[in-house]
Amino acid sequence: MDLAQHPRIAKTSPYEIAAPASQTLPVVVASPHSGTDYSAEFLAASRLDRDRLRRSEDAFVDEIFARAPVLGAPLLKANFPRAYVDPNREAFELDPAMFNDPLPAWANTRSPRVAAGLGTIPRVVASGEEIYGQKLCFAEATRRIDRYYRPYHAALTELVVETRERFGYCILIDAHSMPSVGGPGERDRGTRRTDIVIGDCFGTACANIVSTRARETLERLGYRCAYNDPYSGGFVTQHYGRPLDFVHVIQIEINRALYMDEVAIRPTDNLGQLAAHMDDVVLALAAIDRSAFLP
């Protein structure tokens, strides 16, 4: 993927890449849950309207990191909504109760995320409401995964590999947002959350200096931070984080109350300041010397 030749992939694609004119930072930023392309077909199949489906979005996270390409790092975002297919899951992490035909034996039907209704094809939105009024067929799940999930991960893999080849290592920021209060089915239900959670799969997805540098930068800017609680990192962090292979991944979860009206799903005036601070995080991670990752 020659980013200089493809500064922006059309939004009709399952994903969009905003690329720098020349990548100068060993960083990739990904926003898998900020997509807003709700097809008429999906809306017709759902028992929920678009506004209620949007409760599952990490709304405006792509805007918070929109300056990454100006800084010298590519930004990948999914255009499809999380309620339709979730790229932060295994490819076939599915709830058998959602389907009118049997799932293959190799599908992951027993993960905690499936039990919560939040598999690759989600059963519920973030509020706990059921998305569908009737069961789906397995062929529909396969179609969505082939058309949306796989292209997104192919693009992410290529960005990570090319960054590592160019710089000798890659730091991937998997960017998310979280409700300001723990929701139904979560162990912190009803609890007001900290400002930002940094997830590194309990130290397995990146060198310690990466998560430490992110936290120190954010706390210097005035944010209250937590490590791995209540989110330690999803599929992307677990799957791509390979410190021994010089790929370091952190998941950043931003409290939505910092930058948006959670009911109206509208950004507040604070989004601009938060975005500037995330620029600082990108630059702080990029400034880590490669020697810090050597054995």
N, C-alpha and C positions, 0 to 999 in steps of 0.2 A: 504494500500500500504506500504509494508515493504521496505523502501528505502535501507536498508542495504543488502537486498537480491536482489535488482534490481538497481545496481549502474548506469546502462544506458540501456534504452529501445531501441530496434533496430530501426534504421532509417526507416525501412519499415512501422513503426507505423505512424499514423497521427501526433504524437508528440514524443518528446525525453525528458527524464529527466536525467540531470546530477546531481547525488546525492552525498552528502558528506558521508564518511564512517560512521559518526555519526553526526546528525544535532545538532549543538551547538548554533546556532543563531536563534532567533525568527523571521526570515526573509525568505520570498519566493521571488524569482525573476522570472518574466515571460517575454518572448519575443514572442509575438503572430504574428509578421509581418516579421520575418527574414527567413522564410521558402523558400527553393529553389528547391523543388521537382516538377518540371514542367513535367507533364505526356505527353506522345506523343498524347494522346487523347485530352488533353486540348489545346496543341499547334495546333493541326489540326483544332479544333473548333474555334480558335481565328483568327482574321484578322491581328493580330500583331505578330511579331516575339518575340523570347524569350528576346532579349535585351530591346525591348520596354515594354514588360510586367514587366520586372524587375524594371522599374521606380517606381513601387508602393511598392517595398520592403523597409523595414527598414533594409537595407543591413548591415551585420556585427554586428548588435546590440547583437546577441548571443555571438559573440567573445569578445565584450567589457565587457560583464558580465561573461565571461567564468570561471573566478576564484572564483565565488561565492561558488561553492562546496568546494573548498580548504579552504575557510574562514569558512565554516560550514553551508551554506545555500543551499537548492536545487534550481536548475535552470530548468525551464520548457520552451521549445521552440516548436513552431509549425513547422513541416516539410513541410507542404503544403503552397503554396504561397498565399499571401493576395489577389492577383488578381483573384484567383480561389474561395476562400471562406474566409470571414473576421470574425475571432472570436471576434473582438472587436465591434460587433454589436449584436442586439437582434437576436434570432435564425431565425426569419422570417421577417427581415426588407428588403422588396423586392420592386423593381420597376415594376409595372404591365406592363409597356411598353416593358419590356424585354422578356415577355412570350407570347406564342401563345395560351394559355388557361387561363381562369379566375383564379385569386388567391382567396383563401378562405377569407371570411370576416374578420377572426381574424388576418390575416397578417398585419403588420405595413407598409402601403404603403405611408404614408404622412410625414415621418420624414424629417428633413433638410438633413440628410445624403442620404436618398433615392433620394431626389430632386437633389442632387449634383452628383448622379450616383454612390454613394459609399455605397451601402447597403451590406447586408450579402453576396449576390452574386453580385459583383461590375459590373456596366455597363461600366465604363471607368477606365483607369489607371490615375495615378497622373497628367499626362500631359493633361488630358481631352480627349484623343483619345478613341474612342469606341473599346471595346474588341471584340465584336462578329459581324459577318457579317449577322447573321440571328437570329431569336428568339429561345429561349430555351423553353422547356416544364417544367411545375411546378414539375413534377416527378423528373427531373434532379436536381432541387434545393433541393428537399427533400432528394435525395440520397446523395448529397454533405454534407448537414447539418447533416444527420445521421452518415455518414462515417467519417467525419473530425471534424466538429464543436462540436458535442456532446461529442465525446471522449476527445477532448482537454479540454472542460470545466469540464468534470467529473474528469480528472486528476488534474486540478487546484483546484477544490473544495476540493478534498481529501487532497492535500498538505496544503491548508489553514486550514482545519478542524484539521488535525493531528498536525500542528504547534501550533494552539491555544490550543489544548488539552495538548500538551507537555509543553508549556511555560506559558499558561494562557492568551496569546494574540498572534496576528500575524501581522506583517508588510509586506504587499505585495507591491513590486515594479513592476509596469507594465512598461516595458522598450520599448521605441520607438525612432525613429529618424525623423527629419523633413527636408525638403528641405531648403536650406539657404535663399531662396527668396520665398515669398508667391506666390502660384500658381493660375491657373485659377479657378474661382469660390470661392476663399477664400477672406475674407474681407481685408486681408493685401496683396493682389495681388501686385506683383512687389516690395514689401518692403523687405529690408534685415532684417533678423531676429536676435534676441539675441542668445547667445550661448546655453542656456538651459531653457526650460519652465517646471515648476513644476505645475502639475495639481492636485487639490484635490476637484474638483467640488465645488469650492468656500467655502471650509471649512466643507463640509458635509461628505466627504469620510474618513477623518482621524482627529485625535486630532491635534490641531494647532502645537504642539511641533514637530510632524513628518515632516510636510512641512517646518517649520521654521528651524529645524535641517539640513534638506537636503540643503536648500538654504544657510544657514550660512557656511556649509562645502564646498559647491561648490564655493561660493564667496571668501572664504579664499584661495582656490586653484587658484583663478584668473579668474573665469568664470563670465560672465554677465548673470544674471538670471531674469526671469519674473515669475509671478504667474498667472496661468489660462488664459493667453493671448499670442497667439491666441488659445491655447488648454487648456480646463479646465478639461478634462478627458472624455474618451469614455465609452462604455458599461461596461467594466471590472471595471473601477474605480467606476462608479455609482452603479453597481450591487453588487460588493463584499465589498465595503466600508461600514462598519457597526461599527462605533466607540463604540456605546453602547453595542455591542456584542463582543468588543475587537478584531475587525478586522479593521486594518487601512491600507488604500490604497493610494498610490500616483502614478501618471503617470509622468514619466520623458521623455521629448522629447529633444533629442540631435541634435543640428545643424550639418548636414552632412558635412559641410565644415570643421568642426573641425578634421575629421578623414578619409575622403575619397574623391576621385575624383568623383564628381557627374555625370559626363558625361560618363566616362569609367567604372564606378561602380567598382572601385578598392580602397582598403584601402591605406592610406598614412602612412608614418613613424610615424605620430602622434597618431596612434591608440593605440600603446602600452602605451604611457603616459596617454591617456584618460582612458584606462582600469584600470590602477593603481589608478587613481583618483576616479573611480567608486567603486573600492574596499574600498576606504576611506569612501565613502557615505554609503555603506552597513554596514561597521563597526560602523559608527557614529549613524546610525539608530538603530542598534542592541544594542548600549550602553545606549539607553534611558531606564531609570529605569521604571519597571512595575508600580510603584506607581504613575507615571505621568498620567496613564490612568484610575486611580480609581476616582470615583465621589468625 
